[in-house]
């Protein structure tokens, strides 16, 4: 039960933010906090891959985009012209279709968000296995380049495919009705409920990963990260563990993409950009690669500041600088900074500067 004690201040923080924004009439802050929670769902999944499996992935923005784009495309593509086809009839009989109207009042027949979400997650799993099986045999910068290539491919696909809206992306994405009147959407009247939905989803993700890390699987992952060859010689199936964790993190990223897209009501190709992946890696590094709570705290903070426009046009540059700083001075994360290491690095650069002079 001790591992769950950290959730007490976490819940207090979530509720306090809501109460403070209500009392100060600044509920608009909940929009960025909700979006930060969805981004953090991807980040904690990536944290397990990097911090425990020891793998560097620069392609997780691609999995985020897969979730968002597949769900958006399926829930906005009108099937009314194909309603007499056997497949469409079968989907309708199984309750996988819903009807509605577009902005012009024309009838729409689209796939339900639940089914679209399922399709997006399944595709993410298949692609994660397809990419992971060959890529995870690589190590270090070779693995980083392989996953970077995957991210670039996804970006170019969504940017050049008319079905995905090309440079304009996909808009008019419907609300994701969870149950009853509870739904994920950008409706201002449901801003508070959407805030709690996002944080509940993030909490479930944290509980799952914390239990995973404290299990036999977590011990195997730590062994792989510490000395992969030694773990392999002791009978740990290193390939299977790394692959399965990579797939799990892809599912987290795809789910984050699905819910973020329905919350915003749209998605654009920037979500699949390379700098998005670099940003996620930077946030995990700042929080500590083997520190789930650290990655979560830094994810909330940095994403919120970014979404509020604090960094302005230098947004991507700021995350690049942060990544460089962390790698040089705080490799264990900002929350576990070793000031002696910082002093040593500064002394090294000072001496190197004097030699150059």
Order of alpha helices (4+ residues) and beta strands (2+ residues): alpha-alpha-alpha-alpha-beta-beta-alpha-alpha-beta-beta-alpha-alpha-alpha-alpha-alpha-alpha-alpha-alpha
